[in-house]
Amino acid sequence: RFNRRTSKSRGLLFYRLAQLAVVTDPNPRSKIVPAQDVVSG
């Protein structure tokens, strides 16, 4: 884990973020955010 503020090598932080994005499966927004009924008015 890299501390964003005090890290001497921010490139490693970006590399790790990109690596996680490639490895993990994509999740649709509806799976992450609970469904909400939108009521207008």
CHARMM-style PDB file with segment names, atoms N, HN, CA, C and O in Angstrom:
ATOM      1  N   ARG     1       0.850  -1.188   0.000  1.00  0.00      PROA
ATOM      2  CA  ARG     1       0.000   0.000   0.000  1.00  0.00      PROA
ATOM      3  C   ARG     1       0.884   1.236   0.000  1.00  0.00      PROA
ATOM      4  O   ARG     1       1.881   1.305   0.720  1.00  0.00      PROA
ATOM      5  N   PHE     2       0.513   2.184  -0.799  1.00  0.00      PROA
ATOM      6  HN  PHE     2      -0.296   2.128  -1.383  1.00  0.00      PROA
ATOM      7  CA  PHE     2       1.295   3.406  -0.919  1.00  0.00      PROA
ATOM      8  C   PHE     2       0.515   4.582  -0.344  1.00  0.00      PROA
ATOM      9  O   PHE     2      -0.672   4.746  -0.622  1.00  0.00      PROA
ATOM     10  N   ASN     3       1.183   5.386   0.447  1.00  0.00      PROA
ATOM     11  HN  ASN     3       2.148   5.252   0.673  1.00  0.00      PROA
ATOM     12  CA  ASN     3       0.562   6.594   0.966  1.00  0.00      PROA
ATOM     13  C   ASN     3       0.648   7.659  -0.120  1.00  0.00      PROA
ATOM     14  O   ASN     3       1.738   7.977  -0.594  1.00  0.00      PROA
ATOM     15  N   ARG     4      -0.480   8.202  -0.509  1.00  0.00      PROA
ATOM     16  HN  ARG     4      -1.366   7.943  -0.123  1.00  0.00      PROA
ATOM     17  CA  ARG     4      -0.506   9.139  -1.630  1.00  0.00      PROA
ATOM     18  C   ARG     4       0.268  10.412  -1.353  1.00  0.00      PROA
ATOM     19  O   ARG     4       0.955  10.923  -2.237  1.00  0.00      PROA
ATOM     20  N   ARG     5       0.167  10.932  -0.134  1.00  0.00      PROA
ATOM     21  HN  ARG     5      -0.391  10.517   0.585  1.00  0.00      PROA
ATOM     22  CA  ARG     5       0.757  12.243   0.149  1.00  0.00      PROA
ATOM     23  C   ARG     5       2.254  12.183   0.404  1.00  0.00      PROA
ATOM     24  O   ARG     5       3.002  13.045  -0.057  1.00  0.00      PROA
ATOM     25  N   THR     6       2.690  11.171   1.133  1.00  0.00      PROA
ATOM     26  HN  THR     6       2.083  10.471   1.508  1.00  0.00      PROA
ATOM     27  CA  THR     6       4.102  11.131   1.513  1.00  0.00      PROA
ATOM     28  C   THR     6       4.918  10.174   0.642  1.00  0.00      PROA
ATOM     29  O   THR     6       6.115  10.001   0.870  1.00  0.00      PROA
ATOM     30  N   SER     7       4.289   9.563  -0.339  1.00  0.00      PROA
ATOM     31  HN  SER     7       3.317   9.704  -0.524  1.00  0.00      PROA
ATOM     32  CA  SER     7       5.009   8.619  -1.181  1.00  0.00      PROA
ATOM     33  C   SER     7       6.051   9.342  -2.033  1.00  0.00      PROA
ATOM     34  O   SER     7       5.770  10.374  -2.642  1.00  0.00      PROA
ATOM     35  N   LYS     8       7.252   8.780  -2.061  1.00  0.00      PROA
ATOM     36  HN  LYS     8       7.480   7.942  -1.567  1.00  0.00      PROA
ATOM     37  CA  LYS     8       8.315   9.375  -2.871  1.00  0.00      PROA
ATOM     38  C   LYS     8       8.149   8.990  -4.336  1.00  0.00      PROA
ATOM     39  O   LYS     8       8.617   9.696  -5.229  1.00  0.00      PROA
ATOM     40  N   SER     9       7.492   7.886  -4.571  1.00  0.00      PROA
ATOM     41  HN  SER     9       7.112   7.312  -3.845  1.00  0.00      PROA
ATOM     42  CA  SER     9       7.316   7.437  -5.954  1.00  0.00      PROA
ATOM     43  C   SER     9       5.828   7.322  -6.262  1.00  0.00      PROA
ATOM     44  O   SER     9       5.208   6.285  -6.027  1.00  0.00      PROA
ATOM     45  N   ARG    10       5.275   8.394  -6.785  1.00  0.00      PROA
ATOM     46  HN  ARG    10       5.779   9.237  -6.976  1.00  0.00      PROA
ATOM     47  CA  ARG    10       3.847   8.385  -7.117  1.00  0.00      PROA
ATOM     48  C   ARG    10       3.566   7.523  -8.334  1.00  0.00      PROA
ATOM     49  O   ARG    10       2.432   7.094  -8.543  1.00  0.00      PROA
ATOM     50  N   GLY    11       4.585   7.266  -9.135  1.00  0.00      PROA
ATOM     51  HN  GLY    11       5.507   7.614  -8.965  1.00  0.00      PROA
ATOM     52  CA  GLY    11       4.409   6.395 -10.293  1.00  0.00      PROA
ATOM     53  C   GLY    11       3.989   4.998  -9.878  1.00  0.00      PROA
ATOM     54  O   GLY    11       3.193   4.352 -10.561  1.00  0.00      PROA
ATOM     55  N   LEU    12       4.527   4.528  -8.749  1.00  0.00      PROA
ATOM     56  HN  LEU    12       5.173   5.052  -8.195  1.00  0.00      PROA
ATOM     57  CA  LEU    12       4.152   3.214  -8.249  1.00  0.00      PROA
ATOM     58  C   LEU    12       2.689   3.182  -7.840  1.00  0.00      PROA
ATOM     59  O   LEU    12       2.019   2.164  -8.012  1.00  0.00      PROA
ATOM     60  N   LEU    13       2.187   4.285  -7.300  1.00  0.00      PROA
ATOM     61  HN  LEU    13       2.731   5.112  -7.161  1.00  0.00      PROA
ATOM     62  CA  LEU    13       0.782   4.363  -6.918  1.00  0.00      PROA
ATOM     63  C   LEU    13      -0.098   4.207  -8.154  1.00  0.00      PROA
ATOM     64  O   LEU    13      -1.070   3.451  -8.143  1.00  0.00      PROA
ATOM     65  N   PHE    14       0.249   4.927  -9.220  1.00  0.00      PROA
ATOM     66  HN  PHE    14       1.038   5.542  -9.229  1.00  0.00      PROA
ATOM     67  CA  PHE    14      -0.521   4.839 -10.459  1.00  0.00      PROA
ATOM     68  C   PHE    14      -0.401   3.446 -11.066  1.00  0.00      PROA
ATOM     69  O   PHE    14      -1.379   2.905 -11.582  1.00  0.00      PROA
ATOM     70  N   TYR    15       0.788   2.868 -11.005  1.00  0.00      PROA
ATOM     71  HN  TYR    15       1.582   3.307 -10.585  1.00  0.00      PROA
ATOM     72  CA  TYR    15       1.008   1.525 -11.534  1.00  0.00      PROA
ATOM     73  C   TYR    15       0.137   0.515 -10.802  1.00  0.00      PROA
ATOM     74  O   TYR    15      -0.473  -0.355 -11.424  1.00  0.00      PROA
ATOM     75  N   ARG    16       0.081   0.633  -9.482  1.00  0.00      PROA
ATOM     76  HN  ARG    16       0.576   1.340  -8.977  1.00  0.00      PROA
ATOM     77  CA  ARG    16      -0.724  -0.277  -8.671  1.00  0.00      PROA
ATOM     78  C   ARG    16      -2.211  -0.108  -8.975  1.00  0.00      PROA
ATOM     79  O   ARG    16      -2.952  -1.089  -9.044  1.00  0.00      PROA
ATOM     80  N   LEU    17      -2.637   1.131  -9.156  1.00  0.00      PROA
ATOM     81  HN  LEU    17      -2.035   1.927  -9.100  1.00  0.00      PROA
ATOM     82  CA  LEU    17      -4.030   1.412  -9.477  1.00  0.00      PROA
ATOM     83  C   LEU    17      -4.406   0.792 -10.826  1.00  0.00      PROA
ATOM     84  O   LEU    17      -5.468   0.185 -10.969  1.00  0.00      PROA
ATOM     85  N   ALA    18      -3.519   0.956 -11.806  1.00  0.00      PROA
ATOM     86  HN  ALA    18      -2.657   1.449 -11.689  1.00  0.00      PROA
ATOM     87  CA  ALA    18      -3.762   0.378 -13.129  1.00  0.00      PROA
ATOM     88  C   ALA    18      -3.774  -1.144 -13.060  1.00  0.00      PROA
ATOM     89  O   ALA    18      -4.571  -1.795 -13.735  1.00  0.00      PROA
ATOM     90  N   GLN    19      -2.898  -1.703 -12.252  1.00  0.00      PROA
ATOM     91  HN  GLN    19      -2.251  -1.174 -11.704  1.00  0.00      PROA
ATOM     92  CA  GLN    19      -2.822  -3.151 -12.105  1.00  0.00      PROA
ATOM     93  C   GLN    19      -4.113  -3.698 -11.504  1.00  0.00      PROA
ATOM     94  O   GLN    19      -4.629  -4.720 -11.957  1.00  0.00      PROA
ATOM     95  N   LEU    20      -4.634  -3.019 -10.483  1.00  0.00      PROA
ATOM     96  HN  LEU    20      -4.216  -2.189 -10.115  1.00  0.00      PROA
ATOM     97  CA  LEU    20      -5.888  -3.442  -9.861  1.00  0.00      PROA
ATOM     98  C   LEU    20      -7.050  -3.341 -10.845  1.00  0.00      PROA
ATOM     99  O   LEU    20      -7.931  -4.201 -10.860  1.00  0.00      PROA
ATOM    100  N   ALA    21      -7.053  -2.295 -11.663  1.00  0.00      PROA
ATOM    101  HN  ALA    21      -6.337  -1.597 -11.651  1.00  0.00      PROA
ATOM    102  CA  ALA    21      -8.136  -2.103 -12.627  1.00  0.00      PROA
ATOM    103  C   ALA    21      -8.153  -3.226 -13.663  1.00  0.00      PROA
ATOM    104  O   ALA    21      -9.219  -3.619 -14.137  1.00  0.00      PROA
ATOM    105  N   VAL    22      -6.980  -3.738 -14.012  1.00  0.00      PROA
ATOM    106  HN  VAL    22      -6.115  -3.418 -13.627  1.00  0.00      PROA
ATOM    107  CA  VAL    22      -6.901  -4.801 -15.009  1.00  0.00      PROA
ATOM    108  C   VAL    22      -7.298  -6.146 -14.405  1.00  0.00      PROA
ATOM    109  O   VAL    22      -7.951  -6.955 -15.064  1.00  0.00      PROA
ATOM    110  N   VAL    23      -6.910  -6.385 -13.166  1.00  0.00      PROA
ATOM    111  HN  VAL    23      -6.379  -5.728 -12.630  1.00  0.00      PROA
ATOM    112  CA  VAL    23      -7.124  -7.693 -12.545  1.00  0.00      PROA
ATOM    113  C   VAL    23      -8.576  -7.907 -12.120  1.00  0.00      PROA
ATOM    114  O   VAL    23      -9.113  -9.003 -12.282  1.00  0.00      PROA
ATOM    115  N   THR    24      -9.216  -6.865 -11.577  1.00  0.00      PROA
ATOM    116  HN  THR    24      -8.780  -5.975 -11.446  1.00  0.00      PROA
ATOM    117  CA  THR    24     -10.570  -7.026 -11.050  1.00  0.00      PROA
ATOM    118  C   THR    24     -11.599  -7.068 -12.172  1.00  0.00      PROA
ATOM    119  O   THR    24     -11.406  -6.473 -13.232  1.00  0.00      PROA
ATOM    120  N   ASP    25     -12.682  -7.772 -11.924  1.00  0.00      PROA
ATOM    121  HN  ASP    25     -12.839  -8.255 -11.063  1.00  0.00      PROA
ATOM    122  CA  ASP    25     -13.765  -7.852 -12.892  1.00  0.00      PROA
ATOM    123  C   ASP    25     -14.558  -6.556 -12.894  1.00  0.00      PROA
ATOM    124  O   ASP    25     -14.710  -5.922 -11.850  1.00  0.00      PROA
ATOM    125  N   PRO    26     -15.067  -6.154 -14.057  1.00  0.00      PROA
ATOM    126  CA  PRO    26     -15.874  -4.930 -14.102  1.00  0.00      PROA
ATOM    127  C   PRO    26     -17.214  -5.132 -13.401  1.00  0.00      PROA
ATOM    128  O   PRO    26     -17.847  -6.178 -13.538  1.00  0.00      PROA
ATOM    129  N   ASN    27     -17.634  -4.126 -12.656  1.00  0.00      PROA
ATOM    130  HN  ASN    27     -17.119  -3.276 -12.545  1.00  0.00      PROA
ATOM    131  CA  ASN    27     -18.915  -4.168 -11.967  1.00  0.00      PROA
ATOM    132  C   ASN    27     -19.804  -3.061 -12.495  1.00  0.00      PROA
ATOM    133  O   ASN    27     -19.375  -1.911 -12.587  1.00  0.00      PROA
ATOM    134  N   PRO    28     -21.047  -3.395 -12.843  1.00  0.00      PROA
ATOM    135  CA  PRO    28     -21.956  -2.332 -13.276  1.00  0.00      PROA
ATOM    136  C   PRO    28     -22.307  -1.413 -12.119  1.00  0.00      PROA
ATOM    137  O   PRO    28     -22.223  -1.806 -10.955  1.00  0.00      PROA
ATOM    138  N   ARG    29     -22.696  -0.206 -12.439  1.00  0.00      PROA
ATOM    139  HN  ARG    29     -22.764   0.113 -13.384  1.00  0.00      PROA
ATOM    140  CA  ARG    29     -23.010   0.791 -11.407  1.00  0.00      PROA
ATOM    141  C   ARG    29     -24.137   0.307 -10.500  1.00  0.00      PROA
ATOM    142  O   ARG    29     -24.129   0.582  -9.300  1.00  0.00      PROA
ATOM    143  N   SER    30     -25.099  -0.407 -11.064  1.00  0.00      PROA
ATOM    144  HN  SER    30     -25.105  -0.630 -12.038  1.00  0.00      PROA
ATOM    145  CA  SER    30     -26.235  -0.882 -10.276  1.00  0.00      PROA
ATOM    146  C   SER    30     -25.804  -1.893  -9.216  1.00  0.00      PROA
ATOM    147  O   SER    30     -26.493  -2.077  -8.213  1.00  0.00      PROA
ATOM    148  N   LYS    31     -24.683  -2.536  -9.436  1.00  0.00      PROA
ATOM    149  HN  LYS    31     -24.123  -2.386 -10.252  1.00  0.00      PROA
ATOM    150  CA  LYS    31     -24.185  -3.506  -8.463  1.00  0.00      PROA
ATOM    151  C   LYS    31     -23.460  -2.806  -7.310  1.00  0.00      PROA
ATOM    152  O   LYS    31     -23.448  -3.303  -6.184  1.00  0.00      PROA
ATOM    153  N   ILE    32     -22.860  -1.654  -7.600  1.00  0.00      PROA
ATOM    154  HN  ILE    32     -22.870  -1.250  -8.515  1.00  0.00      PROA
ATOM    155  CA  ILE    32     -22.108  -0.917  -6.588  1.00  0.00      PROA
ATOM    156  C   ILE    32     -23.032  -0.021  -5.772  1.00  0.00      PROA
ATOM    157  O   ILE    32     -22.986  -0.021  -4.542  1.00  0.00      PROA
ATOM    158  N   VAL    33     -23.868   0.741  -6.468  1.00  0.00      PROA
ATOM    159  HN  VAL    33     -23.905   0.741  -7.467  1.00  0.00      PROA
ATOM    160  CA  VAL    33     -24.770   1.682  -5.810  1.00  0.00      PROA
ATOM    161  C   VAL    33     -26.133   1.024  -5.656  1.00  0.00      PROA
ATOM    162  O   VAL    33     -26.675   0.505  -6.631  1.00  0.00      PROA
ATOM    163  N   PRO    34     -26.700   1.034  -4.450  1.00  0.00      PROA
ATOM    164  CA  PRO    34     -28.025   0.426  -4.270  1.00  0.00      PROA
ATOM    165  C   PRO    34     -29.084   1.138  -5.115  1.00  0.00      PROA
ATOM    166  O   PRO    34     -29.037   2.355  -5.295  1.00  0.00      PROA
ATOM    167  N   ALA    35     -30.024   0.370  -5.621  1.00  0.00      PROA
ATOM    168  HN  ALA    35     -30.062  -0.619  -5.474  1.00  0.00      PROA
ATOM    169  CA  ALA    35     -31.073   0.938  -6.477  1.00  0.00      PROA
ATOM    170  C   ALA    35     -31.946   1.888  -5.678  1.00  0.00      PROA
ATOM    171  O   ALA    35     -32.346   1.590  -4.553  1.00  0.00      PROA
ATOM    172  N   GLN    36     -32.233   3.033  -6.272  1.00  0.00      PROA
ATOM    173  HN  GLN    36     -31.907   3.276  -7.186  1.00  0.00      PROA
ATOM    174  CA  GLN    36     -33.080   4.030  -5.622  1.00  0.00      PROA
ATOM    175  C   GLN    36     -34.193   4.423  -6.580  1.00  0.00      PROA
ATOM    176  O   GLN    36     -33.970   4.610  -7.776  1.00  0.00      PROA
ATOM    177  N   ASP    37     -35.399   4.545  -6.029  1.00  0.00      PROA
ATOM    178  HN  ASP    37     -35.580   4.393  -5.057  1.00  0.00      PROA
ATOM    179  CA  ASP    37     -36.522   5.001  -6.841  1.00  0.00      PROA
ATOM    180  C   ASP    37     -36.454   6.511  -6.965  1.00  0.00      PROA
ATOM    181  O   ASP    37     -36.377   7.223  -5.964  1.00  0.00      PROA
ATOM    182  N   VAL    38     -36.481   6.993  -8.189  1.00  0.00      PROA
ATOM    183  HN  VAL    38     -36.544   6.415  -9.003  1.00  0.00      PROA
ATOM    184  CA  VAL    38     -36.424   8.432  -8.426  1.00  0.00      PROA
ATOM    185  C   VAL    38     -37.850   8.954  -8.545  1.00  0.00      PROA
ATOM    186  O   VAL    38     -38.603   8.552  -9.432  1.00  0.00      PROA
ATOM    187  N   VAL    39     -38.206   9.858  -7.633  1.00  0.00      PROA
ATOM    188  HN  VAL    39     -37.594  10.184  -6.913  1.00  0.00      PROA
ATOM    189  CA  VAL    39     -39.547  10.435  -7.638  1.00  0.00      PROA
ATOM    190  C   VAL    39     -39.420  11.900  -8.003  1.00  0.00      PROA
ATOM    191  O   VAL    39     -38.748  12.662  -7.309  1.00  0.00      PROA
ATOM    192  N   SER    40     -40.062  12.294  -9.086  1.00  0.00      PROA
ATOM    193  HN  SER    40     -40.608  11.675  -9.650  1.00  0.00      PROA
ATOM    194  CA  SER    40     -40.003  13.697  -9.492  1.00  0.00      PROA
ATOM    195  C   SER    40     -41.195  14.444  -8.916  1.00  0.00      PROA
ATOM    196  O   SER    40     -42.296  13.903  -8.812  1.00  0.00      PROA
ATOM    197  N   GLY    41     -40.956  15.699  -8.544  1.00  0.00      PROA
ATOM    198  HN  GLY    41     -40.062  16.138  -8.629  1.00  0.00      PROA
ATOM    199  CA  GLY    41     -42.074  16.488  -8.058  1.00  0.00      PROA
ATOM    200  C   GLY    41     -41.727  17.210  -6.878  1.00  0.00      PROA
ATOM    201  OT1 GLY    41     -42.559  17.933  -6.329  1.00  0.00      PROA
TER     202      GLY     41
END
